Amino acid sequence: MIIEDSKVIRDELDSLLIIYGYEVTAPEEFENILDYVKSEKPSNTVRHKLTSI
């Protein structure tokens, strides 16, 4: 699951992860994102927190 508000970054990450065999979901609406995250059952998890410098 990719949670990213920038469509360009979200689409690039989506494409890259699919190339490497990951199943990807990338919601575009974030109003109820916590409920969405809780309802998903990911089989593979890659966590990475990006921060601004």
C-alpha positions in Angstrom: 0.0 0.0 0.0 1.3 3.4 -1.0 0.0 6.3 0.9 1.3 9.4 -0.9 -0.6 12.6 -1.7 1.6 13.4 -4.8 0.1 11.6 -7.8 3.4 11.6 -9.6 5.3 10.0 -6.8 2.5 7.6 -6.0 2.4 6.4 -9.7 6.2 6.0 -9.9 6.3 4.0 -6.7 3.4 1.9 -7.9 5.1 1.1 -11.2 8.4 0.3 -9.5 7.0 -2.0 -6.9 4.9 -3.9 -9.5 8.0 -4.5 -11.6 9.6 -6.2 -8.6 6.5 -8.4 -8.1 4.7 -6.6 -5.3 0.9 -6.3 -5.2 0.2 -2.6 -4.8 -2.8 -0.6 -3.7 -2.5 3.2 -3.8 -5.5 5.1 -2.5 -6.0 8.5 -3.9 -8.5 9.8 -1.3 -7.4 10.2 2.3 -10.5 11.2 4.2 -10.9 7.8 5.8 -7.4 6.5 5.3 -7.0 5.0 8.8 -10.0 2.8 8.3 -8.7 1.9 4.9 -5.3 0.9 6.3 -6.9 -1.1 9.1 -9.1 -3.0 6.6 -6.2 -4.1 4.3 -4.4 -7.3 4.9 -1.0 -6.9 3.2 1.0 -10.0 2.4 4.3 -8.2 2.0 5.2 -5.0 3.9 7.8 -2.5 3.0 7.9 0.4 5.4 9.7 3.6 4.7 9.2 7.0 6.2 10.2 9.9 4.0 10.9 13.2 5.7 11.6 16.6 4.3 15.0 18.1 4.9 
